[in-house]
Each structure stands twice: as C-alpha cells, then as structure tokens.
Amino acid sequence: MRFRLYQLPARLADHARRRFLRIERTRPWAKAFTTCWHRLASLPAIT
C-alpha cells in the first residue's frame, strides 16, 4: 500500500491557514486513499 501512495499524483495546496491534498478522481487508488484518509481523520484525538 505504501508504494501505491508514493506513486499517487497529488498537489498540496495552502488556503486560509489550511492545507488541502488535491488528488485527481480518475486515478485508480484515489478513492481508496481518500476513504482511508477520512477514516483516520475522524478518529478521536488521543488524550
């Protein structure tokens, strides 16, 4: 999976103190990556 992520073309964009990772939707692994990213981001913070 790591090699698939390294080969995923994306652009990092800054806007209003936030960073966005822009991935083309037509890429084969884009949907899998964004699903994983959203699941990780929704986990509660460690306290």
All heavy atoms as TSV, in Angstrom:
chain	resi	resn	atom	element	x	y	z
A	1	MET	N	N	0.832	-1.192	0.000
A	1	MET	CA	C	0.000	0.000	0.000
A	1	MET	C	C	0.871	1.248	0.000
A	1	MET	O	O	0.539	2.226	-0.644
A	1	MET	CB	C	-0.920	-0.051	1.222
A	1	MET	CG	C	-1.896	1.048	1.276
A	1	MET	SD	S	-3.156	0.761	0.047
A	1	MET	CE	C	-4.203	2.113	0.326
A	2	ARG	N	N	1.981	1.199	0.700
A	2	ARG	CA	C	2.860	2.372	0.779
A	2	ARG	C	C	3.358	2.770	-0.596
A	2	ARG	O	O	3.396	3.956	-0.937
A	2	ARG	CB	C	4.028	2.063	1.701
A	2	ARG	CG	C	5.008	3.204	1.794
A	2	ARG	CD	C	6.101	2.927	2.780
A	2	ARG	NE	N	6.657	1.611	2.559
A	2	ARG	CZ	C	7.636	1.088	3.275
A	2	ARG	NH1	N	8.140	1.753	4.267
A	2	ARG	NH2	N	8.088	-0.106	3.037
A	3	PHE	N	N	3.730	1.795	-1.435
A	3	PHE	CA	C	4.221	2.122	-2.767
A	3	PHE	C	C	3.127	2.713	-3.634
A	3	PHE	O	O	3.371	3.574	-4.464
A	3	PHE	CB	C	4.818	0.879	-3.428
A	3	PHE	CG	C	6.046	0.393	-2.726
A	3	PHE	CD1	C	6.048	-0.835	-2.098
A	3	PHE	CD2	C	7.186	1.159	-2.668
A	3	PHE	CE1	C	7.157	-1.292	-1.438
A	3	PHE	CE2	C	8.313	0.726	-2.005
A	3	PHE	CZ	C	8.308	-0.510	-1.387
A	4	ARG	N	N	1.904	2.280	-3.435
A	4	ARG	CA	C	0.776	2.861	-4.181
A	4	ARG	C	C	0.586	4.326	-3.792
A	4	ARG	O	O	0.289	5.164	-4.619
A	4	ARG	CB	C	-0.506	2.094	-3.899
A	4	ARG	CG	C	-0.428	0.651	-4.232
A	4	ARG	CD	C	-0.984	0.403	-5.592
A	4	ARG	NE	N	-1.103	-1.034	-5.780
A	4	ARG	CZ	C	-0.647	-1.652	-6.841
A	4	ARG	NH1	N	-0.053	-0.983	-7.799
A	4	ARG	NH2	N	-0.782	-2.941	-6.974
A	5	LEU	N	N	0.747	4.634	-2.516
A	5	LEU	CA	C	0.570	6.014	-2.065
A	5	LEU	C	C	1.688	6.910	-2.561
A	5	LEU	O	O	1.465	8.074	-2.877
A	5	LEU	CB	C	0.502	6.062	-0.543
A	5	LEU	CG	C	-0.719	5.400	0.068
A	5	LEU	CD1	C	-0.641	5.497	1.586
A	5	LEU	CD2	C	-1.985	6.016	-0.442
A	6	TYR	N	N	2.896	6.388	-2.620
A	6	TYR	CA	C	4.009	7.204	-3.108
A	6	TYR	C	C	3.852	7.535	-4.586
A	6	TYR	O	O	4.322	8.560	-5.047
A	6	TYR	CB	C	5.337	6.492	-2.900
A	6	TYR	CG	C	5.792	6.452	-1.467
A	6	TYR	CD1	C	6.593	5.425	-1.011
A	6	TYR	CD2	C	5.423	7.430	-0.561
A	6	TYR	CE1	C	7.018	5.382	0.305
A	6	TYR	CE2	C	5.836	7.393	0.750
A	6	TYR	CZ	C	6.638	6.371	1.178
A	6	TYR	OH	O	7.055	6.323	2.464
A	7	GLN	N	N	3.189	6.679	-5.335
A	7	GLN	CA	C	3.032	6.905	-6.765
A	7	GLN	C	C	1.740	7.629	-7.110
A	7	GLN	O	O	1.452	7.865	-8.273
A	7	GLN	CB	C	3.087	5.568	-7.504
A	7	GLN	CG	C	4.436	4.916	-7.402
A	7	GLN	CD	C	4.469	3.563	-8.081
A	7	GLN	OE1	O	3.481	3.112	-8.632
A	7	GLN	NE2	N	5.606	2.926	-8.033
A	8	LEU	N	N	0.961	7.983	-6.121
A	8	LEU	CA	C	-0.290	8.691	-6.345
A	8	LEU	C	C	-0.004	10.165	-6.596
A	8	LEU	O	O	0.499	10.857	-5.719
A	8	LEU	CB	C	-1.202	8.542	-5.126
A	8	LEU	CG	C	-2.600	9.104	-5.233
A	8	LEU	CD1	C	-3.396	8.287	-6.252
A	8	LEU	CD2	C	-3.281	9.042	-3.892
A	9	PRO	N	N	-0.263	10.653	-7.814
A	9	PRO	CA	C	-0.001	12.066	-8.080
A	9	PRO	C	C	-1.004	12.963	-7.356
A	9	PRO	O	O	-2.200	12.735	-7.422
A	9	PRO	CB	C	-0.144	12.185	-9.596
A	9	PRO	CG	C	-0.989	11.051	-9.991
A	9	PRO	CD	C	-0.787	9.962	-8.969
A	10	ALA	N	N	-0.477	13.937	-6.659
A	10	ALA	CA	C	-1.339	14.853	-5.915
A	10	ALA	C	C	-0.638	16.198	-5.791
A	10	ALA	O	O	0.575	16.301	-5.974
A	10	ALA	CB	C	-1.647	14.286	-4.540
A	11	ARG	N	N	-1.421	17.212	-5.450
A	11	ARG	CA	C	-0.881	18.552	-5.225
A	11	ARG	C	C	-1.267	19.000	-3.829
A	11	ARG	O	O	-2.398	18.800	-3.397
A	11	ARG	CB	C	-1.444	19.534	-6.235
A	11	ARG	CG	C	-0.984	19.270	-7.644
A	11	ARG	CD	C	-1.647	20.217	-8.582
A	11	ARG	NE	N	-3.097	19.928	-8.509
A	11	ARG	CZ	C	-4.008	20.551	-9.193
A	11	ARG	NH1	N	-3.674	21.509	-10.002
A	11	ARG	NH2	N	-5.281	20.242	-9.085
A	12	LEU	N	N	-0.325	19.606	-3.146
A	12	LEU	CA	C	-0.587	20.149	-1.824
A	12	LEU	C	C	-0.863	21.635	-1.989
A	12	LEU	O	O	-0.043	22.379	-2.519
A	12	LEU	CB	C	0.610	19.931	-0.906
A	12	LEU	CG	C	0.438	20.313	0.548
A	12	LEU	CD1	C	-0.676	19.481	1.171
A	12	LEU	CD2	C	1.727	20.072	1.306
A	13	ALA	N	N	-2.051	22.077	-1.546
A	13	ALA	CA	C	-2.454	23.470	-1.716
A	13	ALA	C	C	-2.709	24.097	-0.349
A	13	ALA	O	O	-3.299	23.475	0.526
A	13	ALA	CB	C	-3.717	23.543	-2.559
A	14	ASP	N	N	-2.240	25.324	-0.175
A	14	ASP	CA	C	-2.472	26.089	1.048
A	14	ASP	C	C	-3.553	27.127	0.777
A	14	ASP	O	O	-3.535	27.808	-0.245
A	14	ASP	CB	C	-1.202	26.819	1.482
A	14	ASP	CG	C	-0.138	25.879	1.969
A	14	ASP	OD1	O	-0.499	24.839	2.538
A	14	ASP	OD2	O	1.048	26.184	1.790
A	15	HIS	N	N	-4.475	27.236	1.749
A	15	HIS	CA	C	-5.525	28.227	1.621
A	15	HIS	C	C	-6.081	28.527	3.006
A	15	HIS	O	O	-6.518	27.623	3.720
A	15	HIS	CB	C	-6.645	27.718	0.714
A	15	HIS	CG	C	-7.771	28.683	0.564
A	15	HIS	ND1	N	-7.632	29.882	-0.107
A	15	HIS	CD2	C	-9.040	28.650	1.012
A	15	HIS	CE1	C	-8.780	30.517	-0.059
A	15	HIS	NE2	N	-9.652	29.797	0.616
A	16	ALA	N	N	-6.045	29.763	3.399
A	16	ALA	CA	C	-6.629	30.227	4.657
A	16	ALA	C	C	-6.158	29.395	5.857
A	16	ALA	O	O	-6.952	28.887	6.634
A	16	ALA	CB	C	-8.146	30.234	4.570
A	17	ARG	N	N	-4.876	29.250	5.984
A	17	ARG	CA	C	-4.237	28.520	7.086
A	17	ARG	C	C	-4.570	27.038	7.138
A	17	ARG	O	O	-4.397	26.389	8.151
A	17	ARG	CB	C	-4.578	29.161	8.427
A	17	ARG	CG	C	-4.073	30.565	8.562
A	17	ARG	CD	C	-4.371	31.060	9.941
A	17	ARG	NE	N	-4.008	32.467	10.049
A	17	ARG	CZ	C	-4.222	33.185	11.114
A	17	ARG	NH1	N	-4.783	32.651	12.167
A	17	ARG	NH2	N	-3.877	34.445	11.141
A	18	ARG	N	N	-5.067	26.511	6.049
A	18	ARG	CA	C	-5.357	25.083	5.972
A	18	ARG	C	C	-4.643	24.507	4.764
A	18	ARG	O	O	-4.412	25.216	3.781
A	18	ARG	CB	C	-6.857	24.834	5.847
A	18	ARG	CG	C	-7.610	25.290	7.082
A	18	ARG	CD	C	-9.063	25.045	6.961
A	18	ARG	NE	N	-9.311	23.606	6.895
A	18	ARG	CZ	C	-10.501	23.070	6.644
A	18	ARG	NH1	N	-11.529	23.848	6.415
A	18	ARG	NH2	N	-10.666	21.771	6.617
A	19	ARG	N	N	-4.320	23.241	4.836
A	19	ARG	CA	C	-3.686	22.573	3.705
A	19	ARG	C	C	-4.648	21.547	3.128
A	19	ARG	O	O	-5.323	20.838	3.852
A	19	ARG	CB	C	-2.406	21.875	4.134
A	19	ARG	CG	C	-1.315	22.845	4.423
A	19	ARG	CD	C	-0.015	22.145	4.569
A	19	ARG	NE	N	1.022	23.154	4.744
A	19	ARG	CZ	C	2.251	22.872	5.043
A	19	ARG	NH1	N	2.609	21.632	5.226
A	19	ARG	NH2	N	3.129	23.828	5.173
A	20	PHE	N	N	-4.671	21.496	1.825
A	20	PHE	CA	C	-5.516	20.560	1.114
A	20	PHE	C	C	-4.645	19.695	0.228
A	20	PHE	O	O	-3.738	20.191	-0.447
A	20	PHE	CB	C	-6.534	21.292	0.232
A	20	PHE	CG	C	-7.508	22.113	1.020
A	20	PHE	CD1	C	-7.297	23.473	1.197
A	20	PHE	CD2	C	-8.623	21.534	1.582
A	20	PHE	CE1	C	-8.187	24.234	1.919
A	20	PHE	CE2	C	-9.525	22.290	2.311
A	20	PHE	CZ	C	-9.307	23.644	2.483
A	21	LEU	N	N	-4.914	18.412	0.217
A	21	LEU	CA	C	-4.230	17.491	-0.679
A	21	LEU	C	C	-5.187	17.206	-1.826
A	21	LEU	O	O	-6.241	16.584	-1.639
A	21	LEU	CB	C	-3.868	16.201	0.053
A	21	LEU	CG	C	-3.019	15.218	-0.729
A	21	LEU	CD1	C	-1.671	15.847	-1.073
A	21	LEU	CD2	C	-2.827	13.953	0.055
A	22	ARG	N	N	-4.848	17.682	-2.993
A	22	ARG	CA	C	-5.723	17.534	-4.148
A	22	ARG	C	C	-5.279	16.317	-4.966
A	22	ARG	O	O	-4.161	16.261	-5.448
A	22	ARG	CB	C	-5.678	18.779	-5.007
A	22	ARG	CG	C	-6.046	20.021	-4.230
A	22	ARG	CD	C	-6.695	21.040	-5.120
A	22	ARG	NE	N	-6.964	22.255	-4.383
A	22	ARG	CZ	C	-8.152	22.540	-3.887
A	22	ARG	NH1	N	-9.142	21.712	-4.036
A	22	ARG	NH2	N	-8.331	23.665	-3.225
A	23	ILE	N	N	-6.194	15.374	-5.085
A	23	ILE	CA	C	-5.936	14.136	-5.823
A	23	ILE	C	C	-6.930	14.044	-6.972
A	23	ILE	O	O	-8.126	14.291	-6.782
A	23	ILE	CB	C	-6.107	12.918	-4.897
A	23	ILE	CG1	C	-5.170	13.029	-3.699
A	23	ILE	CG2	C	-5.847	11.622	-5.645
A	23	ILE	CD1	C	-5.427	11.988	-2.639
A	24	GLU	N	N	-6.455	13.666	-8.142
A	24	GLU	CA	C	-7.354	13.508	-9.278
A	24	GLU	C	C	-8.257	12.303	-9.050
A	24	GLU	O	O	-7.805	11.238	-8.641
A	24	GLU	CB	C	-6.553	13.313	-10.562
A	24	GLU	CG	C	-5.771	14.532	-10.979
A	24	GLU	CD	C	-5.079	14.306	-12.301
A	24	GLU	OE1	O	-5.599	13.542	-13.132
A	24	GLU	OE2	O	-4.017	14.895	-12.483
A	25	ARG	N	N	-9.530	12.474	-9.299
A	25	ARG	CA	C	-10.501	11.401	-9.051
A	25	ARG	C	C	-10.362	10.236	-10.018
A	25	ARG	O	O	-10.843	9.143	-9.752
A	25	ARG	CB	C	-11.910	11.960	-9.146
A	25	ARG	CG	C	-12.201	12.946	-8.066
A	25	ARG	CD	C	-13.598	13.462	-8.188
A	25	ARG	NE	N	-13.817	14.471	-7.161
A	25	ARG	CZ	C	-14.866	15.244	-7.110
A	25	ARG	NH1	N	-15.799	15.133	-8.024
A	25	ARG	NH2	N	-14.984	16.123	-6.151
A	26	THR	N	N	-9.733	10.455	-11.151
A	26	THR	CA	C	-9.631	9.407	-12.160
A	26	THR	C	C	-8.510	8.414	-11.866
A	26	THR	O	O	-8.420	7.390	-12.540
A	26	THR	CB	C	-9.391	10.031	-13.545
A	26	THR	OG1	O	-8.187	10.811	-13.501
A	26	THR	CG2	C	-10.558	10.910	-13.940
A	27	ARG	N	N	-7.688	8.691	-10.876
A	27	ARG	CA	C	-6.584	7.785	-10.543
A	27	ARG	C	C	-7.123	6.517	-9.906
A	27	ARG	O	O	-8.095	6.550	-9.157
A	27	ARG	CB	C	-5.583	8.455	-9.606
A	27	ARG	CG	C	-4.994	9.747	-10.139
A	27	ARG	CD	C	-4.326	9.600	-11.465
A	27	ARG	NE	N	-3.200	8.691	-11.388
A	27	ARG	CZ	C	-2.446	8.361	-12.425
A	27	ARG	NH1	N	-2.678	8.877	-13.586
A	27	ARG	NH2	N	-1.466	7.518	-12.280
A	28	PRO	N	N	-6.508	5.355	-10.164
A	28	PRO	CA	C	-7.049	4.096	-9.657
A	28	PRO	C	C	-7.104	3.986	-8.132
A	28	PRO	O	O	-8.025	3.402	-7.597
A	28	PRO	CB	C	-6.110	3.038	-10.218
A	28	PRO	CG	C	-5.212	3.701	-11.165
A	28	PRO	CD	C	-5.367	5.172	-11.009
A	29	TRP	N	N	-6.149	4.535	-7.414
A	29	TRP	CA	C	-6.097	4.396	-5.964
A	29	TRP	C	C	-6.611	5.626	-5.239
A	29	TRP	O	O	-6.526	5.700	-4.016
A	29	TRP	CB	C	-4.674	4.101	-5.512
A	29	TRP	CG	C	-4.279	2.714	-5.849
A	29	TRP	CD1	C	-3.647	2.304	-6.988
A	29	TRP	CD2	C	-4.521	1.542	-5.083
A	29	TRP	NE1	N	-3.473	0.961	-6.967
A	29	TRP	CE2	C	-4.000	0.459	-5.805
A	29	TRP	CE3	C	-5.130	1.309	-3.860
A	29	TRP	CZ2	C	-4.073	-0.837	-5.327
A	29	TRP	CZ3	C	-5.197	0.010	-3.389
A	29	TRP	CH2	C	-4.679	-1.037	-4.119
A	30	ALA	N	N	-7.152	6.584	-5.931
A	30	ALA	CA	C	-7.596	7.824	-5.300
A	30	ALA	C	C	-8.759	7.591	-4.337
A	30	ALA	O	O	-8.760	8.115	-3.228
A	30	ALA	CB	C	-7.992	8.838	-6.364
A	31	LYS	N	N	-9.738	6.805	-4.714
A	31	LYS	CA	C	-10.889	6.561	-3.846
A	31	LYS	C	C	-10.475	5.807	-2.584
A	31	LYS	O	O	-10.913	6.144	-1.486
A	31	LYS	CB	C	-11.966	5.787	-4.595
A	31	LYS	CG	C	-13.165	5.488	-3.732
A	31	LYS	CD	C	-14.431	5.618	-4.513
A	31	LYS	CE	C	-15.622	5.267	-3.666
A	31	LYS	NZ	N	-16.099	6.361	-2.877
A	32	ALA	N	N	-9.628	4.810	-2.716
A	32	ALA	CA	C	-9.165	4.048	-1.552
A	32	ALA	C	C	-8.374	4.942	-0.604
A	32	ALA	O	O	-8.539	4.861	0.618
A	32	ALA	CB	C	-8.309	2.871	-2.000
A	33	PHE	N	N	-7.538	5.808	-1.158
A	33	PHE	CA	C	-6.744	6.694	-0.318
A	33	PHE	C	C	-7.618	7.699	0.420
A	33	PHE	O	O	-7.443	7.915	1.616
A	33	PHE	CB	C	-5.705	7.437	-1.162
A	33	PHE	CG	C	-4.891	8.403	-0.367
A	33	PHE	CD1	C	-3.881	7.973	0.454
A	33	PHE	CD2	C	-5.162	9.763	-0.417
A	33	PHE	CE1	C	-3.136	8.861	1.207
A	33	PHE	CE2	C	-4.429	10.659	0.327
A	33	PHE	CZ	C	-3.412	10.206	1.136
A	34	THR	N	N	-8.574	8.305	-0.271
A	34	THR	CA	C	-9.421	9.304	0.382
A	34	THR	C	C	-10.325	8.662	1.438
A	34	THR	O	O	-10.584	9.269	2.474
A	34	THR	CB	C	-10.275	10.073	-0.634
A	34	THR	OG1	O	-11.001	9.145	-1.443
A	34	THR	CG2	C	-9.419	10.947	-1.516
A	35	THR	N	N	-10.775	7.432	1.194
A	35	THR	CA	C	-11.576	6.733	2.202
A	35	THR	C	C	-10.753	6.493	3.462
A	35	THR	O	O	-11.219	6.747	4.575
A	35	THR	CB	C	-12.086	5.398	1.647
A	35	THR	OG1	O	-12.862	5.649	0.477
A	35	THR	CG2	C	-12.927	4.662	2.671
A	36	CYS	N	N	-9.533	6.024	3.296
A	36	CYS	CA	C	-8.645	5.806	4.445
A	36	CYS	C	C	-8.342	7.115	5.165
A	36	CYS	O	O	-8.311	7.166	6.394
A	36	CYS	CB	C	-7.339	5.157	3.997
A	36	CYS	SG	S	-7.537	3.491	3.405
A	37	TRP	N	N	-8.112	8.167	4.411
A	37	TRP	CA	C	-7.790	9.465	4.998
A	37	TRP	C	C	-8.950	9.989	5.858
A	37	TRP	O	O	-8.750	10.468	6.963
A	37	TRP	CB	C	-7.467	10.462	3.891
A	37	TRP	CG	C	-7.011	11.774	4.404
A	37	TRP	CD1	C	-7.769	12.877	4.619
A	37	TRP	CD2	C	-5.692	12.118	4.812
A	37	TRP	NE1	N	-6.999	13.895	5.110
A	37	TRP	CE2	C	-5.716	13.455	5.239
A	37	TRP	CE3	C	-4.487	11.425	4.827
A	37	TRP	CZ2	C	-4.583	14.102	5.691
A	37	TRP	CZ3	C	-3.358	12.081	5.283
A	37	TRP	CH2	C	-3.416	13.398	5.706
A	38	HIS	N	N	-10.165	9.870	5.347
A	38	HIS	CA	C	-11.328	10.342	6.101
A	38	HIS	C	C	-11.562	9.497	7.356
A	38	HIS	O	O	-11.955	10.034	8.397
A	38	HIS	CB	C	-12.575	10.343	5.231
A	38	HIS	CG	C	-12.566	11.411	4.185
A	38	HIS	ND1	N	-12.527	12.754	4.480
A	38	HIS	CD2	C	-12.555	11.334	2.841
A	38	HIS	CE1	C	-12.508	13.452	3.368
A	38	HIS	NE2	N	-12.517	12.615	2.349
A	39	ARG	N	N	-11.318	8.216	7.272
A	39	ARG	CA	C	-11.476	7.358	8.451
A	39	ARG	C	C	-10.443	7.699	9.521
A	39	ARG	O	O	-10.757	7.723	10.708
A	39	ARG	CB	C	-11.353	5.898	8.058
A	39	ARG	CG	C	-12.563	5.377	7.327
A	39	ARG	CD	C	-12.427	3.928	6.997
A	39	ARG	NE	N	-13.598	3.461	6.279
A	39	ARG	CZ	C	-13.699	2.268	5.766
A	39	ARG	NH1	N	-12.699	1.401	5.882
A	39	ARG	NH2	N	-14.788	1.914	5.116
A	40	LEU	N	N	-9.216	7.954	9.107
A	40	LEU	CA	C	-8.178	8.328	10.068
A	40	LEU	C	C	-8.458	9.690	10.688
A	40	LEU	O	O	-8.243	9.910	11.878
A	40	LEU	CB	C	-6.803	8.343	9.406
A	40	LEU	CG	C	-6.212	6.981	9.085
A	40	LEU	CD1	C	-4.946	7.145	8.258
A	40	LEU	CD2	C	-5.920	6.216	10.358
A	41	ALA	N	N	-8.947	10.616	9.877
A	41	ALA	CA	C	-9.231	11.963	10.387
A	41	ALA	C	C	-10.413	11.976	11.344
A	41	ALA	O	O	-10.497	12.862	12.221
A	41	ALA	CB	C	-9.497	12.902	9.212
A	42	SER	N	N	-11.309	11.016	11.227
A	42	SER	CA	C	-12.481	11.004	12.097
A	42	SER	C	C	-12.233	10.334	13.444
A	42	SER	O	O	-13.106	10.358	14.312
A	42	SER	CB	C	-13.651	10.322	11.389
A	42	SER	OG	O	-13.366	8.946	11.222
A	43	LEU	N	N	-11.069	9.721	13.628
A	43	LEU	CA	C	-10.752	9.103	14.919
A	43	LEU	C	C	-10.605	10.169	15.997
A	43	LEU	O	O	-10.109	11.271	15.725
A	43	LEU	CB	C	-9.448	8.302	14.810
A	43	LEU	CG	C	-9.483	7.042	13.975
A	43	LEU	CD1	C	-8.091	6.452	13.854
A	43	LEU	CD2	C	-10.437	6.036	14.574
A	44	PRO	N	N	-11.014	9.877	17.210
A	44	PRO	CA	C	-10.867	10.876	18.280
A	44	PRO	C	C	-9.398	11.094	18.638
A	44	PRO	O	O	-8.570	10.189	18.456
A	44	PRO	CB	C	-11.635	10.265	19.449
A	44	PRO	CG	C	-11.688	8.819	19.159
A	44	PRO	CD	C	-11.669	8.672	17.672
A	45	ALA	N	N	-9.103	12.271	19.116
A	45	ALA	CA	C	-7.723	12.613	19.491
A	45	ALA	C	C	-7.321	11.826	20.738
A	45	ALA	O	O	-8.144	11.531	21.604
A	45	ALA	CB	C	-7.610	14.106	19.755
A	46	ILE	N	N	-6.049	11.515	20.817
A	46	ILE	CA	C	-5.519	10.808	21.986
A	46	ILE	C	C	-5.395	11.793	23.139
A	46	ILE	O	O	-4.831	12.872	22.992
A	46	ILE	CB	C	-4.149	10.189	21.664
A	46	ILE	CG1	C	-4.285	9.182	20.529
A	46	ILE	CG2	C	-3.568	9.526	22.893
A	46	ILE	CD1	C	-2.974	8.657	20.036
A	47	THR	N	N	-5.930	11.426	24.269
A	47	THR	CA	C	-5.860	12.327	25.425
A	47	THR	C	C	-5.011	11.739	26.526
A	47	THR	O	O	-4.726	10.628	26.604
A	47	THR	CB	C	-7.257	12.608	26.000
A	47	THR	OG1	O	-7.880	11.389	26.337
A	47	THR	CG2	C	-8.080	13.367	24.991
